[in-house]
Structure formats: C-alpha cells, structure tokens
Amino acid sequence: MFDIKKIDLNLLVSLDVLLDLRNVSRSAERLGLTQSTMSSQLARLRRMLDDPLLLPAESGRGMTPTAYALRVAPRLKDVLRELEAAMAPRADFDAHRDSRVFRIAASDNAVGGIGLALAGHLCRGAGPGIRVAFHRPDTARIAEQMVSGEIDLLIGSPRMVPPSAKARVLVEDGFVHVQRHGHPRGTGPLDLESYCALRHVLVSTSGGSLHGYMDELLDAMGRRRAVVLSVEQFTLVPQLLHATDLVATVPRRLAQRHADVLDAFDLPFTAEGFTLSMAWHARNQADPAHQWLRGVLLALALAQKAPG
C-alpha cells in the first residue's frame, strides 16, 4: 500500500511538470534544475510509485506516459492547485484595480447574448486589468480543460457540464420561427403545413448535420421540413435570412436581438425550451475573482430575462 507520509512535495511538483512536457530536459529547464537532478527525481518517482511513468517514445523524440501516469496526471494537477489555493493568503478582489484573465467556453449564441452584455459591463464596471477570452466549447475536452485551468467557466447546456463541476442555471429560453422583414410568407400566424414547406437554415453546433431537434419533433408527428442549409454559428443566421427567403428556428433571445431585420413567430407545434448553465471547477468556488465574475453574469442574465 502506498504510504502518503513518504510523499516529497517537490517530487510531486516535478512529476506534474514531467507529465505535462514529457521531456526531461525541458522539465528541468522549467523548474530551474539540472538535467541530472531531474533524471534523478524521475528515478525516485519510479521507485516510489512502482511504475515507469514515462517511456521513450517510438518516434525517438520525447516520452510516452504509461496508463498509470495518464490516470494520475489530472488528479495530481488538481491536488497541487488545491494545495496552492489553500496555502495562499486570502485576498479580496477589486475589479477596478486587480488583473485577471478569465477564459470562458461558450457558443456563439451565448457570446452574442450574455457575452455582449459582459463586454459592456467591463467597460463600465472594471479596470483595464480585467480581460476575457471566449473559446468555442470542446465537449470532448471540457472536463480536462476545467481541471487544468485552461477554461475558467463554461456556459452551455446542462449535458455539457462535467459531473464534478459546480453549476448554476444562467439562462432559460425557448424557440421561435424567424424570417426577414417583407418575407413572401407574410406576417400571419404560422401553421404546420407552411412551416414544413418553407426552406430552412439549421444551426448544427457540432457541424454539418441537416437533422436537428426540431426535425426529431416533426419526425414524431410524421412530418418533415425542408432543411436546405446547415451552418455552425447562430450569428450567421440573421445575415443569411436578411439576404434570402430562407427561414430558421432560433432561440427567442437571438430573435429579439435582431428584431430590426427579423420577424419572429410562435412555432406551430410544442417544443420544449432549453437551459444554459454556467459551470466551474470546485477549486474556484471561493475564489474572490471568480465569485465576482459569476455574480456579474447572473446579474446580466437576470436583466436580460426574456418575456414569454
């Protein structure tokens, strides 16, 4: 059985860097050690953990982690970050004076809504040291990115939230049919026959699909609509509709943001709405800067709450 009392914290820090860089020389350089010292530490880790940890890569360049190392790596990083946070003195956060980069994973629809509101708030309610970088969510890697600190906050559907993450509902919204002002269909109530006959743009955030949630609902009714174009970004829809006679089914808030060029109508069938949650790693739960960001986003989402 592994004896935790024999752990050398410096060795664990070295192991974390070795598993990140998978190269003894580069790891030694990052930690300010000699290559021989780094090699000696790797040898001690191998004896202590009874595992080779890193093996020479078949390509001859760098090293390949063992299965054990791959399993340990994210947990080790998490433990070290938690320890660092626990030992650091607690400090208040002042958005006007402090510096912090927040990295947020969010769809273009979320950026176009809550992201624009956040940008406005930063101009009014924060100093130049507060910066935000939006990233497209990577469903396959989001849990890993949150563990490593590559992503500070996720704004996405509840199904994207990793089981270990903290989360809170940020947005609740529904869907509407949209078309350009002056569309040949006119502005009367939309019936199911007309909806299916129109030529639709579908937003496929995963890329390339011509069959989405609305099509699943229509399938259950024995109906089918004409999807003629698929795009990955919600932000392209208003431009496409404004320049053509295509139509789309989009979140209500998006339709409201583009009411200057689009008319919105209730769908001729029942479709459940959707929820966007914001999620974060547990280590950021009590972080003053992170608490500030979450509070700002909640306040902005409440202010934007869509009617109906």
Salt bridges, closest charged atoms under 4 A:
ASP3 OD1 - LYS5 NZ 3.30
ASP8 OD2 - ARG44 NH2 3.69
ASP16 OD1 - LYS77 NZ 3.16
ASP20 OD2 - LYS77 NZ 2.81
ASP78 OD1 - HIS281 NE2 3.21
ASP78 OD1 - ARG283 NH1 3.63
ASP94 OD2 - ARG97 NE 2.92
GLU144 OE2 - ARG141 NH2 3.45
GLU150 OE1 - ARG141 NH2 3.30
GLU193 OE1 - ARG223 NH2 2.81
ASP215 OD1 - ARG225 NE 2.81
ASP219 OD2 - HIS211 NE2 2.76
GLU232 OE1 - ARG136 NH1 3.27
ASP245 OD1 - ARG180 NH2 2.66
ASP263 OD1 - HIS181 ND1 2.91
ASP287 OD2 - ARG100 NH1 2.97
